[in-house]
Each structure stands twice: as structure tokens, then as C-alpha cells.
Amino acid sequence: MNPSIKQKSDNTEYGNVPIDFSFVLASSVHDMKNSLGMLLNTLSAMMENSPPRDADQARFFSTLEYEAARINGELVQLLSLYRMDEQTMMVVIDEHHTIDIIEEQVARNDSLLKSRHIEIQVDCDIDLIWYFDHELVGGVLNNLIVNCARYCRKQLLVSATEESGFLCISVADDGQGYPDNMLLGPLPQGSVSFGSGNTRLGLLFARKVLELHKSKKGQGYMTIANDGPLGGGILKLYLP
């Protein structure tokens, strides 16, 4: 072997500069997220300037928008998980009207819900106030609505109430329910997914966000069950 050629070491070095792959991946994800955001804006402008001619084209545009938004959401979750791991995530706990965060996420997914002919109901006292990070909890709720819209038949129900000193925000659907391997009460560290595996990252992100919310009552958690109020699955977020 030519002695002038340095073999790559186990920790992957070129010269004397080690490569931090977690940082490289996080930077790449950030760039992809920005590019995808531009793509979403372009797609939205295109649909506004050239509305779909018929129902088939409307569904086609809706699918493009949904898939791009879903990938963008997962990239945001990946970046958030990286920042949590690096302990650089800013958590801003403040007082909020719970109805506001629910209505924001419902409005955010209005085109998706309409294109799939899904009726969404909201059940929340307008005076219900709680302390939480608006952006993080909003991201979790948005992910739940998007995934439930994908697997439900025609109806979704988002509700919020106080239970035993915790704020409980639940998302119920009229689909086939969650698979058996997810019906484990509070979510464990292990692998969970729908058949496609798309929700594994979303559920991990949700659990981490809930764990960041702590008080003397305990820390946030979630539960999953079937036979909800609409006959399908129901996922509940608990915030202390």
C-alpha cells in the first residue's frame, strides 16, 4: 500500500478534520426543508393561477400538495428531534386558549380535508386556557390531523377538556382503528407504525414534545385506543 495514502479511520476523518454526520445530516435536512417550502409555495401559486378543471385534476393537485406537506412536516420533526438531542431546542411555555391552536391546525389542513370530503368536528370550551409551547404542540396536532385524515373514512373529531389536572387533546376518527402493536397505553420506546410506517417519526416527535412539558403534576404523555367516539381510533395528548 502506498504509505502516502492515509486510510479512512473508523470515525471517518479526512486529514485532521472529523466529520460529524449528525450535523451534516441536520444541515442537509434544513436545506431540503427550505427547498420543499419553496416548492409548496410554487404549487400553491400554480393552483391559484390555474385552478383544476375537474374533480380528477383537483384530486391530483391535492395529492401533490399533501405529499409535499407531509414530507416537509417530517423534515421539521427531524430537525426538532436533532435540536432536542443537542439540547438546543427552545421551549416557550406560555398561556394559550386551547381552541385557538385547534382551529389553526384545522384551517391549515382545510384543502386536504375538503379534497378528501372529510368532515371535521371541534369540541372545545372557548374559555379553556392552558400553558404549553404553541409551536411544538401545534406541530404535533397538525401531524395527527394529517395522518388521521389519511386513514379515516369521512369523519374526524378533535376535542379538548381537562382530565385530572391535565389538558387532554384528542383526535378521533371513523377508520379501522389502530393496529394491535400500537394499543399499549402510554407509548413505549419501541417501534410503532401504521402498515406504511409513516407515523413512527410523528409519534416519536409527539412523545418527545410531551415529555418537554413538565410540572409538579408530572410530565406530558399520550395514549392510543380503539372504539373511540366515531367508532375508530382515538389518540390523546396529555399536558400537565
C-alpha positions as CSV (number, residue, x, y, z in Angstrom):
1,M,0.0,0.0,0.0
2,N,1.3,3.5,-0.8
3,P,2.3,5.0,2.5
4,S,1.4,8.4,1.3
5,I,-2.3,7.5,1.2
6,K,-4.0,7.7,4.6
7,Q,-6.6,5.1,5.3
8,K,-10.0,6.4,6.4
9,S,-10.4,5.7,10.2
10,D,-13.4,4.3,12.0
11,N,-14.6,7.8,13.0
12,T,-14.3,8.9,9.3
13,E,-11.6,11.5,9.1
14,Y,-10.1,13.4,6.1
15,G,-6.8,14.9,7.2
16,N,-7.3,16.1,10.8
17,V,-10.9,17.2,10.4
18,P,-13.5,14.6,11.7
19,I,-16.9,14.5,10.0
20,D,-19.9,15.0,12.4
21,F,-22.5,13.1,10.4
22,S,-25.3,14.2,12.7
23,F,-24.5,17.8,12.0
24,V,-24.1,17.2,8.2
25,L,-27.5,15.4,8.1
26,A,-29.2,18.1,10.1
27,S,-27.8,20.8,7.7
28,S,-28.9,18.8,4.7
29,V,-32.4,18.3,6.2
30,H,-32.6,22.1,6.8
31,D,-31.7,22.8,3.1
32,M,-34.2,20.2,1.9
33,K,-36.9,21.8,4.1
34,N,-36.3,25.2,2.7
35,S,-36.4,23.9,-0.9
36,L,-39.6,22.0,-0.2
37,G,-41.1,25.1,1.3
38,M,-40.4,26.9,-2.0
39,L,-41.9,24.0,-3.9
40,L,-45.1,24.2,-1.7
41,N,-45.4,27.9,-2.3
42,T,-44.9,27.5,-6.1
43,L,-47.5,24.7,-6.1
44,S,-50.0,26.9,-4.2
45,A,-49.5,29.8,-6.6
46,M,-49.9,27.5,-9.6
47,M,-53.2,26.1,-8.3
48,E,-54.4,29.6,-7.6
49,N,-53.5,30.9,-11.1
50,S,-54.6,27.7,-12.9
51,P,-57.5,26.1,-10.9
52,P,-58.2,22.5,-11.6
53,R,-60.5,21.9,-14.5
54,D,-62.4,18.9,-12.9
55,A,-62.6,16.7,-9.9
56,D,-59.9,14.3,-11.1
57,Q,-57.4,17.1,-11.6
58,A,-58.4,18.6,-8.2
59,R,-57.6,15.2,-6.5
60,F,-54.2,15.1,-8.4
61,F,-53.3,18.6,-7.2
62,S,-54.4,17.7,-3.6
63,T,-52.3,14.6,-3.6
64,L,-49.2,16.6,-4.7
65,E,-49.9,19.2,-2.0
66,Y,-50.5,16.6,0.7
67,E,-47.4,14.5,0.0
68,A,-45.1,17.6,-0.2
69,A,-46.6,19.0,3.0
70,R,-46.2,15.6,4.7
71,I,-42.5,15.4,3.8
72,N,-42.0,19.0,4.8
73,G,-43.6,18.2,8.2
74,E,-41.3,15.2,8.7
75,L,-38.2,17.2,7.9
76,V,-39.3,19.8,10.5
77,Q,-39.7,16.9,13.0
78,L,-36.3,15.5,12.2
79,L,-34.7,18.9,12.8
80,S,-36.6,19.3,16.0
81,L,-35.6,15.9,17.3
82,Y,-31.9,16.8,16.4
83,R,-32.2,20.0,18.4
84,M,-33.7,18.2,21.3
85,D,-30.9,15.7,21.3
86,E,-28.4,18.5,21.2
87,Q,-30.3,20.3,23.9
88,T,-30.6,23.4,21.7
89,M,-34.4,23.3,21.3
90,M,-36.1,26.5,22.6
91,V,-39.2,25.6,24.6
92,V,-41.5,28.5,25.2
93,I,-44.3,27.6,27.7
94,D,-46.9,30.3,27.8
95,E,-50.7,30.7,28.4
96,H,-52.9,30.0,25.4
97,H,-56.6,29.4,24.5
98,T,-56.7,25.8,23.5
99,I,-59.4,26.4,20.9
100,D,-57.0,28.7,19.1
101,I,-54.4,26.1,18.5
102,I,-57.0,23.5,17.4
103,E,-58.7,25.9,14.9
104,E,-55.3,26.9,13.5
105,Q,-54.4,23.4,12.6
106,V,-57.8,22.6,11.2
107,A,-57.6,25.7,9.0
108,R,-54.1,24.7,8.0
109,N,-55.4,21.4,6.6
110,D,-58.6,22.8,5.1
111,S,-57.8,22.0,1.5
112,L,-56.7,18.4,2.4
113,L,-59.9,17.8,4.3
114,K,-62.1,19.2,1.6
115,S,-60.4,17.3,-1.2
116,R,-61.0,14.1,0.7
117,H,-64.6,15.0,1.6
118,I,-63.8,14.7,5.3
119,E,-66.0,16.4,7.9
120,I,-64.1,17.6,11.0
121,Q,-65.8,18.5,14.2
122,V,-64.2,20.5,17.0
123,D,-65.4,20.1,20.7
124,C,-63.6,22.6,23.0
125,D,-64.7,25.1,25.5
126,I,-63.7,28.6,24.2
127,D,-62.6,29.5,27.7
128,L,-60.3,26.6,28.2
129,I,-56.8,28.1,28.8
130,W,-53.6,26.1,29.4
131,Y,-49.8,26.5,29.5
132,F,-47.8,24.9,26.6
133,D,-45.4,25.6,23.8
134,H,-47.8,26.8,21.0
135,E,-45.5,25.9,18.1
136,L,-44.5,22.4,19.3
137,V,-47.9,21.3,20.4
138,G,-49.3,22.8,17.2
139,G,-46.9,20.7,15.1
140,V,-47.9,17.5,17.0
141,L,-51.6,18.2,16.5
142,N,-51.1,19.0,12.8
143,N,-49.3,15.7,12.3
144,L,-52.2,13.8,14.0
145,I,-54.8,15.5,11.8
146,V,-52.9,14.8,8.6
147,N,-52.4,11.1,9.5
148,C,-55.9,10.6,10.7
149,A,-57.3,12.2,7.5
150,R,-55.3,9.7,5.5
151,Y,-56.8,6.7,7.3
152,C,-60.3,7.8,8.3
153,R,-63.4,7.3,6.2
154,K,-65.4,10.5,6.4
155,Q,-65.2,12.0,9.9
156,L,-62.7,13.4,12.4
157,L,-63.3,14.7,15.8
158,V,-60.8,17.0,17.7
159,S,-61.7,17.7,21.3
160,A,-60.1,19.2,24.4
161,T,-61.0,19.0,28.0
162,E,-59.4,19.0,31.5
163,E,-58.9,15.5,33.0
164,S,-57.5,15.0,36.4
165,G,-55.5,18.2,36.3
166,F,-54.1,17.6,32.8
167,L,-55.2,19.2,29.5
168,C,-56.4,16.3,27.2
169,I,-56.4,17.0,23.5
170,S,-57.8,14.0,21.5
171,V,-58.1,13.2,17.8
172,A,-60.7,10.5,16.9
173,D,-61.6,9.1,13.5
174,D,-64.1,6.7,11.9
175,G,-61.4,4.4,10.4
176,Q,-60.5,0.8,11.1
177,G,-58.6,1.7,14.2
178,Y,-55.0,1.3,15.3
179,P,-53.2,-2.0,14.9
180,D,-52.7,-4.2,17.9
181,N,-49.0,-3.4,18.3
182,M,-49.9,0.2,19.0
183,L,-52.5,-0.4,21.7
184,L,-50.1,-0.3,24.5
185,G,-51.4,2.6,26.6
186,P,-48.6,5.2,27.1
187,L,-46.3,4.8,24.2
188,P,-43.1,2.8,24.8
189,Q,-39.6,3.5,23.4
190,G,-40.0,0.7,20.8
191,S,-41.0,0.8,17.2
192,V,-44.6,1.7,16.3
193,S,-46.2,2.4,13.0
194,F,-49.2,2.0,10.7
195,G,-48.6,-0.5,8.0
196,S,-46.6,2.0,6.0
197,G,-44.5,3.1,8.9
198,N,-45.3,6.8,8.2
199,T,-46.3,7.7,11.7
200,R,-43.3,6.3,13.5
201,L,-41.4,9.6,13.3
202,G,-44.5,11.6,14.1
203,L,-45.3,9.5,17.3
204,L,-41.6,9.8,18.4
205,F,-41.8,13.6,17.9
206,A,-45.1,13.8,19.8
207,R,-43.8,11.8,22.7
208,K,-40.6,14.0,22.9
209,V,-42.7,17.2,22.8
210,L,-45.0,16.0,25.5
211,E,-42.0,15.0,27.7
212,L,-40.8,18.6,27.5
213,H,-43.9,19.7,29.2
214,K,-43.5,19.2,33.0
215,S,-45.0,20.4,36.2
216,K,-45.5,19.3,39.8
217,K,-48.3,17.1,38.4
218,G,-45.9,15.1,36.2
219,Q,-44.9,15.3,32.6
220,G,-46.9,15.0,29.4
221,Y,-47.8,11.7,27.8
222,M,-50.1,10.1,25.2
223,T,-52.4,7.1,24.9
224,I,-53.8,5.3,22.0
225,A,-57.0,3.2,21.9
226,N,-59.8,2.0,19.5
227,D,-63.6,2.1,19.8
228,G,-63.4,5.9,20.1
229,P,-66.5,8.2,19.8
230,L,-66.6,7.8,16.0
231,G,-66.0,4.1,16.1
232,G,-62.4,4.1,15.0
233,G,-59.1,5.0,16.8
234,I,-58.5,7.8,19.2
235,L,-55.2,9.3,20.3
236,K,-55.0,11.5,23.4
237,L,-52.3,14.1,24.3
238,Y,-52.0,14.9,28.0
239,L,-50.3,18.1,29.1
240,P,-49.7,18.9,32.8
